[in-house]
Amino acid sequence: MPRLRGHVEALANAILTAYFELSYRLMDSATGRALLETASEPGAPPVHGYTDLADLRVLVESLKPNHGSSVLDLGAGLGDVAIWLHQATGVRVIGVERSRRAVTAAHRQAAAAGVGDGVRFVVGDVMRGTPPASAAYALDSLMFARRPTAAIATAAIHLQPHARLFATVIVVGRSSPASLHRSLVNEGLGVVRLEDVSVAMAARSRRRRVIAMQLARARPWTIADRGSLVLVWVEETMLFALVRAGLARRYRVVVEAKRGR
Ligand SMILES: C[S@@+](CC[C@H](N)C(=O)[O-])C[C@H]1O[C@@H](n2cnc3c(N)ncnc32)[C@H](O)[C@@H]1O
């Protein structure tokens, strides 16, 4: 049975990696950038997830990144947040991301932003280990694991003891702040902060859905671009419906690793 579970998990991982590679073909194109930039909040970096300025404020407040330290961006996507954080605080950021296409794009963006060695990106699976750092953040990336709270605990274990991890996660299925809190404590984590931010995510999802459809209709995109935009529309429609039905929620959490590596 554990062997079968291992095969199923490996298959699910392979599917997820393929999905993200495909998704970054769109997100790293002119169409994708137009979508992400139009859908993001003014002043906030364009993200693949749902990070807004309120998330970034809490991230900076909780991790207190400064010049002398390094922070990990777990599931860094196209690297916009890592670059933003370095420029805003001077902290060194190491982005770990399993999509090669996203890492290539992130390197290109970092070079264009002129951040030098203040920001770097590596291809890797954050569940298998990460470079050393005194704090980490994971923006809408750890929820792709079967049990998001276990993924948060695994990511935290790679940090130094008492280091903080800021994460935003979308939990699919019925959940509440109390149930999430319990699961995190059961994973051996200290919970410093936990908020339900589903309303903001639903508003963002609706906005992205509208923009995806407007873009698909407005410009003479290639068939592939148009198809990808329709796919984004379908994804956002489904997510919005799940949130409305109480079957998906987004949480912002700050945890402390009690144990470390
Ligand atoms: C929804 S995107 C968010 C990207 C970025 N954090 C943002 O907010 O724009 C989720 C990202 O997490 C990455 N990811 C998911 N699981 C991962 C893992 N185990 N190791 C490394 N990257 C992972 C995916 O490849 C994808 O780029």
The ligand as an ORCA input file, in Angstrom:
! r2SCAN-3c Opt
* xyz 0 1
  C       0.395     29.537     -7.935
  S       2.108     29.561     -8.244
  C       2.639     30.904     -7.217
  C       3.978     31.432     -7.631
  C       4.506     32.616     -6.812
  N       4.719     32.250     -5.420
  C       3.532     33.757     -6.931
  O       2.836     34.049     -5.961
  O       3.486     34.350     -8.005
  C       2.715     28.156     -7.345
  C       4.183     27.883     -7.629
  O       4.688     26.966     -6.684
  C       5.582     26.077     -7.360
  N       5.664     24.862     -6.546
  C       4.645     24.079     -6.110
  N       5.115     23.057     -5.368
  C       6.474     23.193     -5.339
  C       7.525     22.441     -4.746
  N       7.279     21.341     -4.022
  N       8.807     22.859     -4.908
  C       9.080     23.971     -5.636
  N       8.118     24.731     -6.245
  C       6.833     24.348     -6.093
  C       4.936     25.870     -8.712
  O       5.839     25.394     -9.670
  C       4.436     27.294     -8.999
  O       5.410     28.062     -9.634
*
